């Protein structure tokens, strides 16, 4: 989990499940959010959190499927299906989802897909909670009658255009593509980015998409969260009314996604990026999955290396030598495996070889020497303080509970996660760096601008 992501989304709130006592090991200074977790007979998980501060209700459904569950030849299906879920369901009608929500004063209406989960959410006035539950129920149970060739063709074109806009024709889009290709072999679900390949999207059929829905969009593979100004007992009755009658199905098994470690440095030079204005040096390594040993340690190291103002690479490349426009380092943790990134965008006068020497030296220093206690404590304190500030909205609190429930199966994991940072040590950070950040195990992507050479191909595969 990236430090940046933690600061923006995850919080230092302790979760109290079903009125039980505080989780073992919880810091008494951590704030507290009550949440109840239970399961319907059909397997649907439910999380309930009452907060009567404002008259709003937040409904969030997480389906535990994403691009990491796709099979070769069907990349992009999870994200494509996210779009299909807004096209209409049997009782709501065709393309009516947004209209219904707007008329009742909803906000924060959307869905998203990453490598590990797909979510759908809306925030409504609390007296309109039942409408939101009805909408989510209808597309969970009655989507297929309105899933047609016409609706599929419409959203297939939307998604392919989204790929052009957000990946193929943007600066450093090729960098992202080549990094994933270099780290993961053909057949691994992380090899292709969430958006998918043009050719896979183009050949997606109605039956393909329906099969994806039948396998993954079952109550037993979903978690429904309702948070806000709600009456717990009344909300349970509404949930049972709109979701309880769905038949029970088996929870689909996520196939293991083993990867082949990088055993020799892979260097790739991109010379045809027509959109990049600056050269970019990008190093990437396989790293621990989310919340696994070493995950927090590499998060701390990322901040030590590249934090604006105090980071080691920032001070050398941006402040002292002024060779880099920006530097970044982050631990991208995911369900199957993580990726540790180091990037530098170079000014025209910078010597590429000299910049690489500095990057190499600082990474080697992290492997051989201990970070200072001041550097480590700065990151831990920043994580704790920013975590408390980050949960000001009902949406953020709800998604935090969903995130931990997905990752660990236990929504009361925030103190657990913060303790991973609190318990880091200089020696633990050095060990993690030595285990994961060896030069022989890394991928190097060098992007060179191609200014004035026209528009890059829209058909990047």
N, C-alpha and C positions, 0 to 999 in steps of 0.2 A: 504494500500500500504506500503510495507516495506521501511524503510529508505534506506536500501542498494539498493533496486530496484530503488528508486527515484534517488539516487546518480549516478547510472550507466546508467539509461535510460532517466529519465524525467529531464527537464531543466527549467531554469529560463527565457526562451524566451517567449515573449508575441506574440500572433498570431493575425495578422491583416486579417480579413476575407473580401474578396471582395473589398479591398481598403477603408474600413471604418475606423473610428477613433479608437484610442487605447481603449481597453475594460475598462469599468468603474472600477475604483479602482486599475488599473494597476500601479505598481511602475515605476516611470520614469527611474530608474536605470536598469530595466529589458531589456535585448536585445529584438530584434524585428524580426520576420520572417513573410513575407507576404504569405498569403495562401488564395485561393478562394475556396469556397464550393458551389456546385450546384447539381442538381439532373436531371437525364434523365427522359423521360416520362415513362420508364418502372420501375422506382423506384431506379435505381442504383445511389448511392451517389458517388460524385467525389470530391476529394481534389487535388488542384493544387498548387504547390510551386515552384517558379523559383529561382534558384541559379546558376549563370553562372561561379562560381569560377573555376570549373574543368569541362571538357567535358564529363560528366556522366549524365545518367538518371536513376532514381530509380523508379521501379514500385512495388506497394504493394497492394494486395487485401486482405481485412479482411472480412471473412464470420462470421456473428454474431451468431455463434453456436459453442458449444464445449461440453466437457464431462458433464457440468452442465445441459445440455438439454437432456441427455440420459434417457431412461426409464428402469425399472428393467428388467433384462434378456438380455439387449443389451448394457452393459457397454463396453467401449473401442471403440465404433463405430466411434466417432468423430476423434480419433487419427488414427484408421484404414483407415478412408476415406482420411485423409491427405496423407497417403501413396498411396492410389489408384489414387489420382489426378496427380501423376507423372508417371502413367503407360501408358498413351497415350490417345489421343483424335482423332476424326474422320479424321481431315485434317492434323494433325501433324504426325500421325502414331504411331504405337506401340513402347513404350519405347524410344521415340525420344526427349523428352523435354530437357533433359540435353545436349544431343548432339548438338541440334540446338543452345542452349545458349553458349556452349563452343566455337563453331565455330565463333560466333560473338564477342567473347572476354568478355563475361559476368562474373561477380563476385557476391559474396553474394547470391548465388542461394540456396533457401531452403524454408521450411515451418515449422510451429510449431503449437501445440495445447496446450491449457491450460484448466482450468475449465470453461472459459467464452468466448473464441473466437478461431478461427482458421485463420492463415494467411499464405500467399504465397508471395514470393518476389524474385526479381532479380535486380541487378544493371548492366547496360549495357552502352557501349559508346553511347553518346547522339544521334548519327546519326543512331543507331540501335533501337531506341525507338519503331518504328512500329512493329518490330519483336516481342518484348516483349509483346506489347499489343495484337498482333495476338495470341500468345501462351496462354495468360490468357483468351482471348475471346473464343478460341476454347475449352478449357477445361471447361469453364463456360457453354457453350451452346451445346457442342457436345462430351461430355465425354461418355455418356451411350452406344453408339454403340461399343466401345472398352472395355466396362466393362464386362469381361467374367469370367467364373468359373476358368479358368487357371490363369488370372491375380489376381483374388481374393485369390486363394489358395496360390499363391506366396507371396503376401503381408501379408496374415494372418500368415503364418509361420515366416515371417520377424518380425512382431510385437510381436508374442509370444516369439520369441527368444530375442527380445529387452527387454521384461519384465524380462526374466531370467537374462539377463546381467545387467540390470539397477535397478532391484528391488528385485527379489527373491534371487539372489546370490551375494549380496553386503552387507557390514556392515550396520546395522541398517535399512535394508529394511523392516524388520518386524515391526520395530518401526513406520514407516510411515503408514503401512497398519493398524496396531492396533489403531493408533491415529484417523484415519478417521472413523474406525468402532465404536470407543467409542463415538465420538462426534456426529455422524449422524446415525439415525435409518435406517433400511432396507427400501428401496424405495426412500430415498433422493439421488439425483444425485451426491452429494459430498462424499457419503459413500465409493465409490470405486475410486481409483486413476485414473488419466487420461488414463493410459495404459490399464485399463480394467482387467477383470477376464479371465483366460485361457478358462474356459468352455463357456463363452459368445462369445469369439472370435472364438472358435472352431466350434460353431454351426451357425455362421453368414452365411447367404445365399446370393447369387447374388441379389435376389429380395429384401432382407432386405437392402442391401447396396444401391440399386437403389432407393428404397423408401426414404432412408435418403437423398440422393442427390436431389430428386424431391422436398422434403419439404424445405430443408434448403439452398440449393445452387442456389437460384434464385437471379436475379439482385436486387430485392427489399430487400434482406437480406444481401447485400454486400456493401462495400465501397472500391472504387478504388482510390488510391493515385498515382499521378505522380509528381515527384520532380526532380529538377536538372536543367541542362542547356537546357531548353526547351523554345519554343515559345508558349505562352499561347493560342493564337488564333489557331495556327496550331495543337496544341495538342488536343484542343477541337474537331476539325474536325476529327482527327484520332480516338478519343474516340467514337464519334458518328458513324464513319464508322464501327468500330469493335464491339461496344456494343449496339448501338442505335436501331438495328433491333430486338433485343430480345423482346419477348412479355412481357407485364406487368403481374405480379402476385401479389397476396396479400403477405405482409410481414408476415411470420409465427409468431404466438404468443408464446413467451417463457412462459412455465407454471411456476406459482409461486412455490418456493421450501421452504416451511416452515419446520422448524426443531424443535425438542423437546429439550428444554434447559436441560443441565446437572444439576440435583438438589441434587446430592449426589456424593461425591468424588468417582471416578472410578479408581481403582489401578490395573494395569495389569503388570505382571512380565513375561518377555520373557527369557527363560532359554536355548534356543536351537539355538542362533545365532552363527553359526560356523565361521562367517567372522569377527565379531567384536573383537577387541583386548582389548578394554577398556569398563568398565561399563558406561552406560549412564543413567542419570536421565533426564526425559523429562516431563515437565508440559505443558498442553495445555488447553485453554479456548475458548469458543465462544466469538467473538468480533465484532465490527462494520464492515459493508461492506465498499467497497472502497468509499472514500471521504465523508462518513457519519460522523455525529458528534461523536467525540471520536477517529476516525481513526488517525488523526495527533497526538493527545495527546498520544495515545499508541505507536506510532512510536517514539516520543520523549522519552517516558519512557523506551522503549526497549534499546535505546542508553545509557540512564542514567544507566541502570542496567548492560549492558554487553559490552559496547564499549571497544575495546582493549586499555589498558593503564589507562583509567580514569573511566571505568564503576565500579559501586559499587561491583557487584559480581566478576568482573575480579580482582579487587584489593584484595578482601578477599581470593577467592578460587585459583586464579592462582598466584598472586604475594606474598601475605603474608603467607598463610598457605601452598601453593603449593600442594594442593590436587587435582586440576583439570588441565588436559592437555589443556582444552579450555572451554569457556562458550559462550553461544549465547542467544540472545533474539531478537525476531522480530515479527512484526505485519503483518500477511499474509492476506491482504484484497482482497476480491473477490466480484463478482456481487451480490450474494445472502447473504453471511455472511462471516465474517473474522474469523481467528484463531490467537490467541496470544500465542507464544511459548517461553518457557524458557528451555534451555538445558545445561547440564554440563557433560563432558566426564572425568571420574575420573581416577587418577593414582592408581596403585595397592595398595599402602599403605593407601589410603584415607578411612575413616570410612563413609560408605554410610549414616547411620543415622545422623551423624553430618553434612554432606553436606546438607541433606534435611532440617535440622534445620536452616541452614544459608539461604537457598533458601526461606523457609517459612518466616523467620524473615525479609528479605529484601523486599519481596512482601507485607507483612503486614505493613512494614514501609511506602511503597509507597501508601498504602491505607489510612493510618492515618496521615502521615506527608507530608508537602510540599517539592517538590524538590527545590533546591536552584536556584536562578535566574542565577547564573553562569552556572549551569548544563544545564538549559533550553536554554540559549542563545548560549552555545557552539554548541548544536545540530542544532539550527536554522541557525546559521552562517555557519556551515559545509554543511547543505543542500543547502543553497543559493550558496556558493562558488563552491561546487562540481557540482551543477546543471549547472552553466555557463560553466564549463570545459567539461561537459559530451557530449555536442552536437557538437563535432568537425567533425563528419562524416555526410554525406548526409543521410545514412541509419538511423542513430539515430534521425535526425530531422524528417524524414518521419514517423518513427514508433511512435515518440512522438505525432505527430498530429493525427495519427490513434488511439493511446491509449486514448487520451482525447475525441476524437470524439465518440469512443465506450462507454466510461464511462459516459459522460455527454451529448453526442449529439452535443457538441460544441467544435471544435478544439482549440479555443482561451481560454483555461482554465489553462494555466500554471501559470500565475500570481495569478489566483484564488486559485490554489492548494498551491502555496508558501505562500499565505496569510493565509491559514489554519494553517501553521506552525508559521508564524509571530504573529498570534493572539492567539496562545496557552498561557496559564497562569499556574502558579504553582497550583492554586486551580482547574483549569479545568483538569489538569493531575491527581490530587488526586481524583477528582470526577469520572473520567473515570476508574481509577484503582479500586475504590470502587464498581462501577457498574458492571464491567466485571471480575475482578480477585479474587473473593471470593474463598476460599478454597473449599467450598461445591459445587462449579460449575466447578471444574476442573477435568481433566483427567491426571492420572500419568502413564507413561510408563517407567518401569525399565528394561533395557536390560543387561543381564549377559552373558559374552562371554562363548562359548563352544569350546575352543581351542582344536584341536587335535581329535575332534569327527567325522571327516569326512565332507562330503559336505551336506549342508542343502537341504531339499526337493526342487525340481524345480517346484513342482506343488502347491505352496502356493496359496490358493484361496482368 
